[in-house]
Amino acid sequence: MKKAILAVSFGTSHPDTLEKTIAAIEGALALAFPDRTLRRAFTSGMIRMKLKQRSGVNVDSVDSALDRLAREGFGDVVVQPTHIINGDEFDKLRALAAPFAGKFSRLALGAPLLTEADDYRAVAEALDEILPAPRQDAAVVLMGHGTGHHANAAYGLLQYVLYDRGRRDAVIGTVEGYPGLEEVLRRLEERKVRRVHLVPLMIVAGDHAKNDMAGEDPDSWRSRLEQLGYTVTWSLRGLGEYEAIQNIFVRHALAAEA
């Protein structure tokens, strides 16, 4: 029976971070599943359109990728998302995949990065290696995407796990959810620090990381912090660049296959 693994990402139109993050996760999946053909799909129609218009690159949607796999005679397919939380994009993925269940002998869906309690501990452990060493006069601010979906609570749980591991210098905020920048600023004031290191809590370091977090626009997190007198540094490495994060996705795909 022909087997495949379909890596599903929201996507990015930034080729630099695409290769370092999404492609790196896909590479780890390909190594872990040598008997499966690796395919890619992006859930963002806007990003797929940008890539096609700008560079002529065609990336499948979830339904087009699954339809093509079915037409090519694949019978066993594992779908592994590279999403961080079980939010809107994962709900969309499940809804798109559901009609294809009858077209394969087996269609299994892996879990996003932060799903079970062990995932939070594993991500916190990975972050502990990624983040700069704690300093009394400094804080690390991690920018997540955020959402109105109830899965947004994952950010609060990860914050608690980091705190419990001794990373009390780490503060999580989000662009489009709670806590936002105002809550982050309040936490920094409570800690009475004057140095802040910004880190994207996102799989890719795309628009949000380059512009909303570290950009020169007056409304960016970097600019807001500098306006308040903080000394600000930043990283532009998405989580997908790190082997420890890639391995969590591999573990989820293996669990889906089992």
N, C-alpha and C positions, 0 to 999 in steps of 0.2 A: 504494500500500500504506500502511495506517495504521501509524504508528510511535509508540513510547512510550519513555520513560526512567523506570525505577522506582528511586527513591532509597530504599535500605534502611539503616535505622539501628537500633541497639539500642533507642533511644527514651529519653524522659525524661518524668516527670510534673510537671516544673517548667515552667510556661508561659513564664516570663521568659526562661530560657536556651534553651528550645525555639525561640522566635522569633529569638533572636540567633545561634543556632548551626545547628541542623538546618535550619530554614527558610531561613537565609542560604545554606547550601550548596545546598539545592534551588533557590533563586533563581539562583545562579550556573550551575547545570546547565541551568535553563530558558533562560537567556540564551544559553548556548553551543549549545543544541539547539532552535532555534525551530521546527523541523519535527517535533518530537516532543512528545507529550502527557506532562506530568510527573505521576507518581503517587508516593505515599508508602507505605512499609510499615515496621513495627517488628518486630524479632525477639523482643522481650521480651513474653511473654504477660502477665506481672504488670503491666507498665506499660500495656499496652493495656486491661487490666481496670480499672486505677485511673482512667485517663482516661475510660472509659465510665461508671463508677460515680460519679465526682466531678463531671464536667461534661457528660456525655452525648456525648462526642467518640468517634467510631468510627474507629479506625485499622486498616487491613488488616494481616494477617499476610502473610508472603511468598507462601505458597501461595494464600491468598484473593485477593491482588492479581493474581497471575499468572493465576489462573483467571478473574477478572473481565476482564482484558485479552483473554484468548483468546475469551471469550464475546462481547466487544464487537467482535471482528473485527480486532484488531491483529495484524499479521504480523511486525513487526520490533521487537524489544524489547531495550534495553540495561539491564542491572541494575547499578547503581553503589552499592556499599556505602559508608557513611561510617565504617567501622571503622578503627581505627588500625593494628592488626596482623593478620596472617593466622592468627588464633587460633580458639578454639571457635566464636565467633559467625559467623565467615566460613565455617568448616567446615559449620555448620548451614545457612547460606545456600546453599552449593553443593549440599548434600544435598536441600534443599527445592526448589531450582530444577531439578535434574536431570530429574525426571519430566515437566517441562513442555517439554522440548526439542522433542519431536515435535508440539507444538501450535502452534508458530510457524514461519514460514519461516526466521527467524533469531532466536536468543536468545543474546546476548553478555553476559559477566560481567566487569565492571571490577574493578580491584585495590584493596585497602585502601591507606591512606595510606603506610605503611612496607612496601614490597615489594621494590623494586630499589635498588641502591646509590645511584642518582641521587636517589631519594626521600629517603634519609637526609640527603644533602647539602642538598636543597631545604628540608627541615623544619628542619635546623640553621640554615640561612640565615634562614629565617622567624623562628625563635626568637631569633636574634641581634638582630633588629629589635624583637621583642616584649619581651624581657627588659630589666631596668634595666642601665645601664652597669656593667661590672665595678668592684668596689671592693676594695681590699686587705684591709679588715676585714670583708667581707661575703661571703655565699654565696647563691646562688639554688637552692632545692630544688624540683624538678619532681616532682609526684605523678602517677604513672601508675596504671592499674588493676591490672595484673599478672594472671598466670594460671599454672596448672600446665602448660599447653600448651607444647610446645617452642618455639612462636613467641615466648614470653616473652624469648628471647635478643635480640629486637629492641631492648629497652631498653638492654642493654649496648652494642650497636652504636651506637645513637644517642648514648649517653654518650661513646663513643670519638670519634665524629665531632665532637661539640661541643668536646671536649678538643683535638682536632687543629686546630679552627678558632680556638683561643685562649680559649675559654670555660671556663677551668679553675676558675672559680668556680661552675659549674653542676654540681649533683649530682642524679641521677635515682634515685628510689625508687618503690616500688609498694605498693598497699594489700594485694593478694592474691597477690603473687609475690615473686621475688628480683630485686634487693635490696629489703629492707623498711626500716622506720624504723630498726631497730637498726644496719643497715649505713650508713644515711644519717648517723646520729649519730656513728658512728666516723669517717666521712669528714670531718665538720665538726670533730671534735676534732683530727684530723690537720692540718687547715687553720688551726686556732687562730683562728677568726673568732668574733665575738660578735653579729653581725647576720645575720638570715636572712630572705629574702623567699620566700614560698611561692607556687607557680604550679601550677594544674592542667594536667597533661599528658593531657588528656582532651578529647574533642570538645565535650561539654557541661559546664557547671559546675553539676552537680546535687547529689545527696546526698553523694557522696564529697568533692566540693570544699567544700560548705557545712558539712558536719558532720565528716567524718573528717579533713579537712585544716585548715579554719579555724574549726571549731566551738569552743564553750566547754566541752564535755565534757572531763573530766580526761584521757581517753585520746586526744584529738585530737592531731594532729601539732603544731598551734599550742600547745596546752597543755603537751605534753611538752617542747617546746623552751623555753617560757617558764619551766617549772619548773626547767630546767637553767641558767637565767640568760641565755638569748639574748633579744635584742630582735627581735621578730617582726613582720613586715608580710606582707600577702598580696594576691593578685589573685583575683577571682572571674569571670574571663573564660575561657570555654572556647575551645579551639583553633578551633572552627568559626566564631568571630566574625571571624577574620582572613582578609583577602582572599588572602594568599599561600597559606594552607592550603586555602582553597576552590579555588584554581586548580590545586592538585595533584590534587584529586578530579576536576576538569574534565578535566585532562590524561589521567587514567586512563580516564575514560569515552570520550574521543575515541579513545584507543588501542584500546579494546574495540570501538568502532564501525568502525574502519578495516578 
